[in-house]
């Protein structure tokens, strides 16, 4: 059995779905950030798979994945800095208990 485009897209959809469920269902801000990272990994797998199976001569999918990884690293750094600032003010990282209007 060979691994084809369908298998990669199925893996990508499963990862994206797990990340989406976690981002919508969880209350911990760090878990929400981790689930967003899982969603980005799912999109990256889909881009590389399409690039490999549709236009194998071009590296457009891989180039987009590099940009996604750079954005994900910046998002993680900024997101963790925001979470640390919120924790200092509220002593919690529960997303349902954070009300940014009462600073």
ChimeraX attribute file (.defattr): number of C-alpha atoms within 10 A of each C-alpha:
attribute: neighborCount
match mode: 1-to-1
recipient: residues
	/A:1	3
	/A:2	5
	/A:3	7
	/A:4	10
	/A:5	14
	/A:6	12
	/A:7	12
	/A:8	18
	/A:9	19
	/A:10	14
	/A:11	14
	/A:12	23
	/A:13	17
	/A:14	14
	/A:15	20
	/A:16	22
	/A:17	16
	/A:18	16
	/A:19	24
	/A:20	16
	/A:21	15
	/A:22	20
	/A:23	22
	/A:24	11
	/A:25	10
	/A:26	15
	/A:27	15
	/A:28	15
	/A:29	20
	/A:30	18
	/A:31	15
	/A:32	20
	/A:33	20
	/A:34	15
	/A:35	23
	/A:36	23
	/A:37	20
	/A:38	21
	/A:39	23
	/A:40	21
	/A:41	20
	/A:42	23
	/A:43	19
	/A:44	21
	/A:45	22
	/A:46	22
	/A:47	20
	/A:48	21
	/A:49	22
	/A:50	19
	/A:51	19
	/A:52	17
	/A:53	11
	/A:54	11
	/A:55	12
	/A:56	13
	/A:57	9
	/A:58	11
	/A:59	12
	/A:60	16
	/A:61	19
	/A:62	18
	/A:63	14
	/A:64	15
	/A:65	19
	/A:66	13
	/A:67	12
	/A:68	16
	/A:69	16
	/A:70	12
	/A:71	13
	/A:72	17
	/A:73	13
	/A:74	12
	/A:75	15
	/A:76	17
	/A:77	12
	/A:78	12
	/A:79	15
	/A:80	15
	/A:81	12
	/A:82	13
	/A:83	18
	/A:84	15
	/A:85	13
	/A:86	17
	/A:87	14
	/A:88	11
	/A:89	10
	/A:90	15
	/A:91	11
	/A:92	16
	/A:93	19
	/A:94	16
	/A:95	14
	/A:96	11
	/A:97	10
	/A:98	16
	/A:99	10
	/A:100	8
	/A:101	5
	/A:102	5
	/A:103	6
